[in-house]
Amino acid sequence: MVKELDANQGGGAGHSGVTRRTFVKGAAIATIVAPAMAAAGSVHAESVVEAKVTADLGKYRALGGWVEKPDDPQPALEGDVQADVVIVGAGFAGLSAALELAAHGAKVVVLEREFAGFGASGRNAGYLAGALGIEYDLFLKNIGQEKGKKIVSFYEEGVSFVERKLKEHGIDCDYNQSGLIRAGIDASQEEKVREGMRIGAELGLQSQFLDQAAMRARGIPPAFLFGNYTPRGGTLNPGKYVMGLRRAALRAGVKIYENTPLLSYVEGAVIKARTPRGSVSAPIMMLATNAYTPELGVLGGKVIPIRVSAIETEPLSAAQLAALGWPRREGIVTAHWTMESHRLTAHNTLLVTTKRISYPYGSKTPNVPDYDQYRELRVALHDRFPALRNIALRACWSGYISLAGDALPVVGTTGSHQNIYYAAGCTGHGVGTQSLVGNMIAKRIRGTEDELLAALRHDTPSTLPEPLRWCVVNGALCVTNMLDDRLNSKVREAHYRKG
Ligand SMILES: Cc1cc2nc3c(=O)[nH]c(=O)nc-3n(C[C@H](O)[C@H](O)[C@H](O)COP(=O)(O)OP(=O)(O)OC[C@H]3O[C@@H](n4cnc5c(N)ncnc54)[C@H](O)[C@@H]3O)c2cc1C
């Protein structure tokens, strides 16, 4: 069977659906119309602020995610080559699989459409998180308690796996083994935090509740009132991590072809993967393309891409850091319907992600800035860190995670000979889990099925057809945004009342 792919999908760093002009127009409306309704004295101040926002957010083009193009770009594939395994996608999953296979003598070819780390692996928030905050409600009913325990073990093992690999490959990615906190910003979230903690404990997740006194004793910024703390995991620089994997894979003899999209493939006992100027023939193929997998004609009925964005501030000054406290720099996620995540980086910038997410119609994944999401993240930054209101942004970026209806990973095989492996659906937890899944799939290709990989096999619910899918997903997100906004307004008003 020949799979022909849609050449108009994804990729292309220069392609943009939301144009700069649309954004500037939006900013102009906000700058001109809104202040006209306000008192004359505030007009100037607001337009100055808006102009600054526009200038800050416009830096997206210059800075992108954590990874800019590597210094040693690997040449694109020219001609026809043979391999034992061809892997499509050079993120955590693809590179981890390549490393495991190469370590056991396999000839491995990796095809990457752009460059290693171009996808979510180079754009995430860098939380090396286990099971804290996973969506138990969405999967426990279907898979039951016993399998649920294995799922929790899988997430937790993802943390240990990455910690081992960082040591094994000598990857310095500013890993801060600080533990993580799922925090409440309002008393009304306490029940939710405690309930998540209770279910997690039943499934084997060890964590503790930090009340107000404990949070203040740890020096956590005051907007975060209480939380569910797990000592496992922490934060890292995902750009350095994925580049470390890339270096290790090249050292191990993996052939990585960058700027080389898979265009189509012919199924069979030997698969032929076609690229613009060549092909790879191999008895095994692995699609490590995560959110981009539906574009390849695979898993379109099981997973959808979700756009998630991030903003990063300029480095905080010594005085700002001292005032902030937060000595251990635990990665914080909030207990909103759509969480906010807040963390400090090794170079003292503050990174805020998530809060607003969206599903692009037709499961497309254009590489576009999402200025609405950046604005919302900026509001979250100001809400949680009012003292940093004037800090400038240095970068904003967006990427795609892959989501299944039950929020569980989707791994398996497809093709006429069941020799095409795939790994998707890891939601926002892929730093640990996609690294681990890549490794486990490689072991499976070598003939050993890990117990945790077996535990991931289950019936993934089917997605709705378009346009229903777009309406239902974004409709649900709209409702959760409204609930989160209502809570945020309440907290903001209380803050201003206090002075
Ligand atoms: C803003 C954001 C914040 C996040 N925060 C966190 C976090 O803090 N912690 C956490 O655990 N997870 C987080 N995630 C999720 C995590 O980043 C992902 O789950 C993980 O990186 C997925 O890795 P992957 O290797 O499966 O896929 P990706 O990193 O997406 O790699 C897929 C690769 O396939 C390539 N590709 C696609 N199509 C083709 C083709 N046709 N031919 C060749 N190559 C192709 C792409 O260019 C890409 O490089 C976040 C994600 C985002 C976007």
The ligand as an SDF file (V2000), in Angstrom:
LIG
                    3D

 53 58  0  0  0  0  0  0  0  0999 V2000
    4.3710   24.3230   24.8260 C   0  0  0  0  0  0  0  0  0  0  0  0
    4.5310   22.8800   25.2740 C   0  0  0  0  0  0  0  0  0  0  0  0
    4.8240   22.6090   26.6160 C   0  0  0  0  0  0  0  0  0  0  0  0
    5.0130   21.2760   27.0320 C   0  0  0  0  0  0  0  0  0  0  0  0
    5.4450   21.0580   28.3070 N   0  0  0  0  0  0  0  0  0  0  0  0
    5.7850   19.8090   28.6940 C   0  0  0  0  0  0  0  0  0  0  0  0
    6.3960   19.5780   29.9530 C   0  0  0  0  0  0  0  0  0  0  0  0
    6.7120   20.5120   30.6850 O   0  0  0  0  0  0  0  0  0  0  0  0
    6.6500   18.2930   30.3220 N   0  0  0  0  0  0  0  0  0  0  0  0
    6.3630   17.2390   29.5140 C   0  0  0  0  0  0  0  0  0  0  0  0
    6.6020   16.1020   29.9060 O   0  0  0  0  0  0  0  0  0  0  0  0
    5.8310   17.4340   28.2780 N   0  0  0  0  0  0  0  0  0  0  0  0
    5.5610   18.6830   27.8360 C   0  0  0  0  0  0  0  0  0  0  0  0
    5.0740   18.8890   26.5870 N   0  0  0  0  0  0  0  0  0  0  0  0
    4.8690   17.7150   25.7030 C   0  0  0  0  0  0  0  0  0  0  0  0
    6.2000   17.1570   25.1780 C   0  0  0  0  0  0  0  0  0  0  0  0
    7.0100   18.2010   24.6970 O   0  0  0  0  0  0  0  0  0  0  0  0
    5.9160   16.1640   24.0490 C   0  0  0  0  0  0  0  0  0  0  0  0
    5.0650   15.1800   24.5650 O   0  0  0  0  0  0  0  0  0  0  0  0
    7.1700   15.4730   23.5430 C   0  0  0  0  0  0  0  0  0  0  0  0
    8.1880   16.3820   23.2500 O   0  0  0  0  0  0  0  0  0  0  0  0
    6.8460   14.6530   22.2980 C   0  0  0  0  0  0  0  0  0  0  0  0
    8.0400   14.0950   21.8100 O   0  0  0  0  0  0  0  0  0  0  0  0
    8.0140   13.2670   20.4630 P   0  0  0  0  0  0  0  0  0  0  0  0
    9.4130   12.8550   20.1750 O   0  0  0  0  0  0  0  0  0  0  0  0
    7.0070   12.1950   20.5530 O   0  0  0  0  0  0  0  0  0  0  0  0
    7.4600   14.2800   19.3580 O   0  0  0  0  0  0  0  0  0  0  0  0
    8.0600   15.6410   18.7490 P   0  0  0  0  0  0  0  0  0  0  0  0
    9.0640   16.2530   19.6290 O   0  0  0  0  0  0  0  0  0  0  0  0
    6.9010   16.4680   18.3420 O   0  0  0  0  0  0  0  0  0  0  0  0
    8.8390   15.1360   17.4670 O   0  0  0  0  0  0  0  0  0  0  0  0
    8.2060   14.7640   16.2700 C   0  0  0  0  0  0  0  0  0  0  0  0
    9.1550   15.1210   15.1400 C   0  0  0  0  0  0  0  0  0  0  0  0
    8.6320   14.5710   13.9220 O   0  0  0  0  0  0  0  0  0  0  0  0
    8.9960   15.4530   12.8780 C   0  0  0  0  0  0  0  0  0  0  0  0
    8.1360   15.1620   11.7160 N   0  0  0  0  0  0  0  0  0  0  0  0
    6.8000   15.3540   11.5940 C   0  0  0  0  0  0  0  0  0  0  0  0
    6.3540   14.9530   10.3890 N   0  0  0  0  0  0  0  0  0  0  0  0
    7.4330   14.4850    9.7250 C   0  0  0  0  0  0  0  0  0  0  0  0
    7.6180   13.9360    8.4230 C   0  0  0  0  0  0  0  0  0  0  0  0
    6.6050   13.7840    7.5510 N   0  0  0  0  0  0  0  0  0  0  0  0
    8.8660   13.5580    8.0690 N   0  0  0  0  0  0  0  0  0  0  0  0
    9.9230   13.6970    8.9140 C   0  0  0  0  0  0  0  0  0  0  0  0
    9.7970   14.2070   10.1530 N   0  0  0  0  0  0  0  0  0  0  0  0
    8.5710   14.6080   10.5680 C   0  0  0  0  0  0  0  0  0  0  0  0
    8.7820   16.8260   13.4740 C   0  0  0  0  0  0  0  0  0  0  0  0
    9.4850   17.8390   12.7750 O   0  0  0  0  0  0  0  0  0  0  0  0
    9.2860   16.6160   14.9020 C   0  0  0  0  0  0  0  0  0  0  0  0
   10.6450   17.0060   15.0690 O   0  0  0  0  0  0  0  0  0  0  0  0
    4.8580   20.1930   26.1150 C   0  0  0  0  0  0  0  0  0  0  0  0
    4.5630   20.4770   24.7790 C   0  0  0  0  0  0  0  0  0  0  0  0
    4.4000   21.8010   24.3480 C   0  0  0  0  0  0  0  0  0  0  0  0
    4.1010   22.0710   22.9100 C   0  0  0  0  0  0  0  0  0  0  0  0
  1  2  1  0
  2  3  1  0
  2 52  2  0
  3  4  2  0
  4  5  1  0
  4 50  1  0
  5  6  2  0
  6  7  1  0
  6 13  1  0
  7  8  2  0
  7  9  1  0
  9 10  1  0
 10 11  2  0
 10 12  1  0
 12 13  2  0
 13 14  1  0
 14 15  1  0
 14 50  1  0
 15 16  1  0
 16 17  1  0
 16 18  1  0
 18 19  1  0
 18 20  1  0
 20 21  1  0
 20 22  1  0
 22 23  1  0
 23 24  1  0
 24 25  2  0
 24 26  1  0
 24 27  1  0
 27 28  1  0
 28 29  2  0
 28 30  1  0
 28 31  1  0
 31 32  1  0
 32 33  1  0
 33 34  1  0
 33 48  1  0
 34 35  1  0
 35 36  1  0
 35 46  1  0
 36 37  1  0
 36 45  1  0
 37 38  2  0
 38 39  1  0
 39 40  1  0
 39 45  2  0
 40 41  1  0
 40 42  2  0
 42 43  1  0
 43 44  2  0
 44 45  1  0
 46 47  1  0
 46 48  1  0
 48 49  1  0
 50 51  2  0
 51 52  1  0
 52 53  1  0
M  END
$$$$
